[in-house]
């Protein structure tokens, strides 16, 4: 048997609906399968699954360029370097730049 039914989406749709899953439902009385698009709830409980977001204002900080140049001199493969970069950038954000979300909460209070 073949899966005859599929879904076609474009990049804009993928960006807009990051939490969508496509499921093929079980066969019934034909070789066609119903397609179900399910939207999963994104929760902040799993920190390992949290999306990395680059904050443009980091570019204005005087210590950002030296941080980048020092980090990218490491001899690692691309995947390891990118993973480590996310970790180091989050650390740099907290220790050097300061957490802008904490600043925002403080200003609002």
N, C-alpha and C positions, 0 to 999 in steps of 0.2 A: 504494500500500500504506500501511497505517496501523500505528502501533505500538499494539498492543492490550494489551500487558502493561506494568504499572507497579508501583511500590512505594509503599506508604503508611507514613509514619513520623510520630511526634509530636515535640514539642520536647524532651521528656525523653530520647528516643532520640538525637536530634541532639547534645545536650549530652554524653551518655555516650559516643558513638562519633564523635568529631570527625574521626577519621582514616578514615572510611568513604567509599567511592566506589561509585556505582551504575553498572553497565555493562550495556548491552543487547547481547547476543551476536548474531552474524549470523543471518539467516534460514536456515532449513533447508527443509523441504518444506511449510511452511505460512506463513501470515502472522503467526504468533505468534513472539515472540522471547523467549528465555530471559533472565532477569534475574540478574545476578551482583553480589553485594555483596562488594566487595574492601576489605580493611583495609590501608592503606598504612602503612609503618613511618615513624614520626615521628622524625627525627633532629635533633640540635642543630647540625648542620654549616652550615645556611643561616641566618645570623643575621637576614636580612631577613624570614624567615617565622616568626620566633619570636613566640609569643603575648605580647601585652601583659597584664600582671597588675597590678592595683591592690593595693597592700599597705596594709591598714587601719591599721597602726601609724603610717603617715605622718601621719595625722590628729592624732596626739598631739604632733607636733613643733611647736615655737613658730614656726618660720619657714615652715610649710606654708601657712597662710592668706594671709600676704602674698605668697607665691610664686604662689598661685592667682589672687589678685586682680590682681596685676601682669600675669600672662600673659593672662588673659581680657579685658583691656582692648584687646588688639590688634585692629585692623580687618582681619580675614581672613574668608574664607568658611568655612563649617562644616568641610568636608573638610580644607582646609589647616590650620585651627586645630587640629583633632583630631590630624592627623599630626604637626604641630609640637609639640603638647602631649606626646605620647608621647616624642618625642626629648628635649624639655626636662626632663620628669619623670625620665627615666633619668639625665640629666646631674645633676639636682638630687639624686637618690638617691645617686649616687657621690660628689659633691663636698660636699654639705651634710649629708644624713642619714647617709650611710655605708651600705655594702652589708651588709645583714643576713646574707646568705648567706656572705660572707667572715667575718663575726663568728662565725657558727655553726661554720664549718670550723676557725677559730682556737680556739674554745672546746673543740671535740671533740679537737683535737690536744693 
